[in-house]
Structures are given as structure tokens and as C-alpha cells.
């Protein structure tokens, strides 16, 4: 049999058995309109009273649709989140790496771009006898910044060597020169007590 939607005039071929002798509520697949469909009068067959089914459900029993069409879904599909595009992820990783490298270079700029040297020609080391019989040394000279960035000398490292040139000990002496510009020079003077007795020479470096 053929059913026609009164709302959009869509036509459907429906098996009479799906409608049944008592009729059935149907819904148009195209527009969603609902109506009560029944068999034509000439095809209605007498049915025993006990076989009559009362339709108590408010929803339609049958949604008519063309053959091969899936039932319509009235819930919106939830789109799958594709995430960030690959080029954007790559750009973010690159920016983070650049920020880390730049921050590290800024924090350690003195170590990366500075090079503090002792002017050996201007260096002077004087030995002084201490009251307890030990030897003290007074070291003075000039620190040269041979690097490309400003730097400040914080301490001197003294390596004591014996007559054969072998190290016999080392000491650190605090100094304060302020920030030295590239190719700049700064004078220093420091005194150290408790010098190793076997020392015959001293190597001085700035840090």
C-alpha cells in the first residue's frame, strides 16, 4: 500500500502487515510529521475483539523511510577533536626550545661570553713571614676580560707548585672587581695566609 505525508507530500510504499488491521502511528522520514495510518476499508478484515491491540505509547510505532535508508538520528553528532595541527605543535615545541636555550644563555652569559685572564707581566707576588712561623703571600695585578661579554671576577685560584713544578696544594681568595667590559682591565690585590711550605711557584687564575 502507499502512504502519503500530508505535510511534505512524500510518498512511501509500506507493507500492509506493518500497519495492521487496527492502524498504527507512523512518522515521515523526510520531515518528521506523524499521523495515524490505517488500511484502506476494502482491505480491512474482521478481527476478534481479543486480538485488538490498543496503542498506548505516545511515540510512533513505525518510522517509514525509503528502502536502504538508516533510521534518522535526532541527536547531534559529537565531533571528534582532531587536536592541534602538526605544524602548530612543531612551532610550539620550537618556541619552547628556543626559550629554554635563550634563558640558559642569559643565566650563564658570564661563563659563555667572558674570559678572565691575569696579566702576567703586571702580576706581583710578595711573600711575608707570619707571626706563627708560616708564610703569607700578597698578590696584586690586573685582570683582563678577553671575552665578548661583561664579567666580574669573584675569586682567585692559587695553585702552589714545588721546585719540580708539581702541584702541592691550591687555595681560593675572594676578590671584588665589579663588572669588567670586554677588553677591559681591573686591578686587584689579595692576601693569603697558610701557604704550603714546599711551594716554590704560584699559578694564579681568575674566576
C-alpha positions in Angstrom: 0.0 0.0 0.0 1.0 3.6 -0.4 1.2 6.3 2.3 1.5 10.0 1.6 2.7 12.5 4.1 0.2 15.3 4.5 3.0 17.8 5.5 5.6 17.3 2.7 3.7 15.0 0.2 6.4 12.4 0.4 5.2 9.0 -0.7 6.1 5.6 0.7 5.3 2.0 -0.2 4.5 0.2 3.0 3.7 -3.4 3.7 0.1 -3.5 4.9 1.1 -6.1 7.5 3.3 -3.3 9.1 0.2 -1.1 9.6 -2.1 -3.9 10.9 -5.8 -4.1 10.9 -6.1 -1.5 13.8 -3.9 1.1 12.2 -0.6 2.5 13.5 1.0 5.8 14.2 3.7 6.5 11.6 6.3 9.2 11.1 7.6 10.7 7.8 11.3 10.1 7.3 11.8 13.4 5.4 10.1 15.9 7.6 9.3 14.0 10.8 5.5 14.6 10.6 3.4 12.0 12.5 -0.1 10.8 11.7 -2.4 7.8 12.2 -2.3 5.5 9.3 -4.8 2.7 8.6 -5.5 0.2 6.0 -8.0 1.0 3.2 -11.5 0.0 4.0 -11.6 -2.7 1.3 -8.6 -4.5 2.8 -9.7 -4.5 6.5 -10.5 -8.0 7.6 -12.7 -8.7 10.7 -10.6 -9.2 13.8 -11.6 -10.9 17.0 -12.0 -8.4 19.9 -9.4 -10.1 21.9 -6.8 -9.6 19.1 -7.3 -5.8 19.1 -4.1 -4.0 20.4 -4.6 -0.7 22.0 -1.8 1.8 21.2 -0.9 3.4 24.5 2.6 4.6 23.5 2.9 8.3 22.7 5.8 7.7 20.3 5.2 6.3 16.8 5.3 2.6 16.3 6.8 2.8 12.8 9.0 5.4 11.1 8.5 4.9 7.4 11.5 5.6 5.3 12.7 4.6 1.8 14.3 1.2 1.4 18.0 1.1 2.4 17.9 4.3 4.4 19.0 4.2 8.0 16.8 5.5 10.8 17.2 9.3 11.3 19.1 10.4 14.4 17.8 13.5 16.2 20.8 13.8 18.4 23.7 16.0 17.0 26.8 14.0 16.3 29.7 14.8 18.7 32.7 15.7 16.5 36.0 14.1 17.2 38.5 16.6 18.4 41.4 16.4 15.9 43.7 18.3 18.3 46.3 20.8 17.2 47.6 20.6 13.7 51.1 19.1 13.3 52.6 22.4 12.1 51.3 24.2 15.2 52.7 21.5 17.5 56.1 21.7 15.8 56.1 25.5 16.1 55.2 25.4 19.8 58.0 22.9 20.5 60.4 25.0 18.6 59.4 28.2 20.5 59.7 26.3 23.9 63.2 25.0 22.9 64.3 28.5 21.8 63.0 30.0 25.1 64.9 27.4 27.1 68.2 27.9 25.2 67.8 31.7 25.4 67.1 31.6 29.1 70.1 29.4 29.8 72.3 31.6 27.7 71.2 34.6 29.7 71.7 33.0 33.1 75.1 31.7 32.2 76.1 34.6 30.0 79.2 35.4 32.1 80.5 31.8 31.7 79.7 31.7 28.0 80.9 35.1 26.8 83.5 36.1 29.3 87.2 35.1 29.6 89.1 36.5 32.5 92.9 36.4 32.4 95.6 37.5 34.7 98.1 39.9 33.1 101.3 38.0 34.0 103.5 41.0 33.3 101.7 43.1 35.8 101.3 40.4 38.5 103.3 40.7 41.6 103.6 38.2 44.4 105.2 39.1 47.7 106.0 36.6 50.5 105.6 37.8 54.1 106.6 35.9 57.2 103.6 35.4 59.6 103.8 35.6 63.3 103.2 31.9 63.8 106.1 30.9 61.6 104.0 30.3 58.5 104.3 32.2 55.2 101.8 34.6 53.8 101.6 36.0 50.3 100.3 39.3 48.9 99.2 39.0 45.3 98.4 42.1 43.2 98.0 42.6 39.5 95.5 43.2 36.7 92.6 41.1 35.5 91.8 41.4 31.8 88.4 40.5 30.2 89.3 38.8 26.9 85.8 37.7 26.2 82.8 39.3 24.4 80.6 40.0 27.4 80.9 41.8 30.6 82.1 39.8 33.6 83.1 40.3 37.2 85.9 38.4 38.9 84.7 36.9 42.2 87.8 35.0 43.4 91.3 33.9 42.5 92.6 30.4 42.4 96.1 29.9 43.5 97.9 26.7 42.6 101.1 26.1 44.5 103.9 24.1 42.9 107.1 22.8 44.2 110.6 23.2 42.7 109.9 20.4 40.2 106.6 22.0 39.1 104.3 19.5 40.8 101.2 20.9 42.5 101.4 20.8 46.3 98.1 22.5 47.0 95.6 25.1 46.0 93.7 28.0 47.7 90.9 30.4 46.8 90.9 34.1 47.6 87.9 36.3 47.3 88.2 39.5 45.2 85.8 42.1 44.0 86.5 43.9 40.7 83.0 44.9 39.7 81.8 44.2 36.1 84.6 44.4 33.6 83.6 45.3 30.0 85.1 43.3 27.0 88.8 44.1 26.7 88.6 46.0 30.0 91.1 45.8 32.8 90.7 45.9 36.6 93.3 45.9 39.4 93.2 43.5 42.3 95.1 42.8 45.5 94.6 39.9 47.9 96.5 38.4 50.8 96.6 34.7 51.7 97.9 33.1 54.8 98.8 29.4 55.4 100.8 28.9 52.2 102.1 25.4 51.7 105.8 25.2 52.9 107.0 23.3 49.9 105.7 25.8 47.4 108.2 27.4 45.1 105.9 28.9 42.4 102.3 30.0 42.2 99.9 29.9 39.3 97.1 32.5 39.6 93.8 32.3 37.6 90.6 34.4 37.9 87.1 33.1 38.2 
